[in-house]
Amino acid sequence: MMVCRELCYWLIILISLQKIHGHGRMEDPPARNAAWRYGFDVPANYDDVGLNCGGLGVQSLNGGKCGICGDSYDGSRYHESGGKYATNIIVRHYLSGALIDVKILLSANHKGFMEFRLCPAADANTEVTQECLDQNVLDIQGFGKQYSVSEGLDLIFLRVHLPPGLSCSRCVLQWRYHAGNNWGRNIQTGEACLGCGLQEEFY
């Protein structure tokens, strides 16, 4: 009986550790939360794989909303304009309409899908909104607007099309990883399934 109890205890601990593991970041072009890793003179964010809207519970309390960089919607937006990590450093220069290489690191693969958006902000003082980003959901070469994440991948290399004719001195590229590893309820059918309903998101 004691062996069974101890085994159950360690099983619960292992499952819990899997849930609190890190998650992911955009490495190329380096997102503002990760730019410090690539030689840019910006503050270091040692939790740069954990921008998940405050976690699924907080995201749920906020009606599914997130800050545009993955900060909690109702919390401090350290990665947005005026925040600690929003230093206005330009990390890459691209031509309008270019096909760009993107590299994503997943420190914990939660299946689901990824999307990329772009907002043509005029300058550092222009507020970037989700509405602006939603106007330019980018095409991912060979996959359309969404890339479905296969199990077991930890480094993902994609090519993303920038909109032709769009130019800006401070374009903001948003990577959104909508995980698919929690059980939820399908809104249309009411069916309970893995990846249905509200899921954790990373930016």
N, C-alpha and C positions, 0 to 999 in steps of 0.2 A: 504494500500500500504506500509506504514512504517513497519507494523508487518511482512509482507512478506519479505521485504528487510532485516530486523533484523534476521528473521528466517533463511534466506539463508546465511547470514553472519556467524551465529553460526554453521550451517551445514558444511560450508566450513572449519571453524576452527576445528571442530571435525574430519573431514576427514583428514585434514593436520596433526593433532596430532597423528592419527593412523599411518600415514606414517613415522613419525619421532621417533616412539617408538623404544626401544632397540630390540635386535633380538635373539642372542644365543651364547652359549659357551660350550665347552667340560669340564665337571666338574670332571669326573673320567675316565681315569687318567687325572689329572688337566693339562690343556694346559698352556703353558708358560705365556699367557696373564692373566690367572686366578689363577696361583699357589699361589699368595699372599693371596688368600682367605682361603687357607687350611694349613696355618702355615709355609710355606716355606719363607725363608729370601730372598725375591726378591722384586724389586720395584713394587708398586701397580699401576695397570692400571684400573682406575675407569670406563673406557669405554670398558671393556673386553667382552661385548656382541655386540660390534659394529665394529668388524674387517671385513669390507665388501668391501675391495679392493678400498676404497675411495668413494664408492657409485656407483650406476648403471651408472651415467653419465660419471664419471672418468673411470670406467671399460670399457665402450664403446669406449671412446677416446683412450684407451690403447689396442684396438683390442680384448677385452674380457679377457685380461691377468690380473693376480693378483700376488702379492707376495705370496710366499709359506705359509705364516702364516696369510694372509688376509690384509697385508699392501698394499697401493696403489703401483702398479707396477712401476710407474715413480716417486714415492716419497721416503721419508725416510723409510727404512725397519727396524723399531725399534724392531721388533720381530724376526729378522733373525740374523745369526751369526755376532757378533760385535755390535749389537744393544742394546739398553737400557734394554730390557726385555729378551734377550738371555743370561742368566746367566750360562748356562751349568750345572744346577742342575738336577740330575736324580730324577724324581718324582716317578717312579715305576720300579720294577724288575720283569721280566716274564721269563718263560721257553720257549724255541723254540717250536713252534707248539701248544702252549697253546691256550685255549679258554678263552678270557678275558672279564670281565664285563666292559661295557662302559656306562656312564651316560651323557646325554645331557640336558641342560636347554635351553628352548626356551622362551624368554621373550616376543616374538611376533611370532606367528605361521604363516608362509607364505607358507604353503603346500610345494610342491616340493619334493626333495629327498636328502638323505645323503649318503656319501661314506667315506671310510677310506683307507688311503695309508700309506706305511711304507718305509723309506729309511734307510738302514744299514750304517750310517756314522761311519767311523773308530774312530774318536775322535773329540774334540771340534774345531779343526782347519779345519776339512773337510767341505767344502761347501755342503750344502744340496740343490739339485736342484729339480724342478718339474719333470724333466726326470727321476731322481732316484726314486722319490716317485711313478711315474706312472708305474714303473716296478713291484710294489707290491700293486695292488688294492686288499684289503682284503675281504674275504667272511664274510658276516653277517649271523649268524645262523638263518635259516628259511626264509631268504630274498634274498640270492645271493649277488651280488656286490653292490646293491643299496637298500636302505630302503626308501619307499615312506611314506612321512609324512602325517598323517591324521589330519584333522581339529580338533581344540580343545585341542590338546596335548600340555603340557608345560614341562613335564619331560618325557624323553624317556630313557628306559633302554634296551640295546642291548648286545648281546654276539658276539664277533668278533674273528675270527680264525687268529692266527699269523702263518706265513709260516713255515712249518716244515723244519728243516735243516738250517734255517737262524739264525745267531747269530751276535751280535754286542755289543760293549761296550757303544755305544751311538745311539740307534735306535731312529729315529724321526717319530712319529705317526702324521699324518695329518687328521683332520676331515674337511670335505668340505660339506657345506649345500647349495645346489643349490635351491633357492626359486622358487616358481611357482605362484606368485600372481600378476604379471604384464602382460598386454596385449602385444602381439608381433605377429610376422608373422612366420609361419612354413616354414623353409628353403626349404623343399622338395615340399610341396604342394602350398605354397603361401597363405594359409588360415590364417586369423587373429584369434587368440584364446588366452584365458587366459593361461599363463604358456609357451607360445611359444616364440621363439626368445631368445635374450639375457635377462637373468634374474639376479637379485642381488644374490651374493654369500657371504657366511660367513665362517670364519675359526676359 
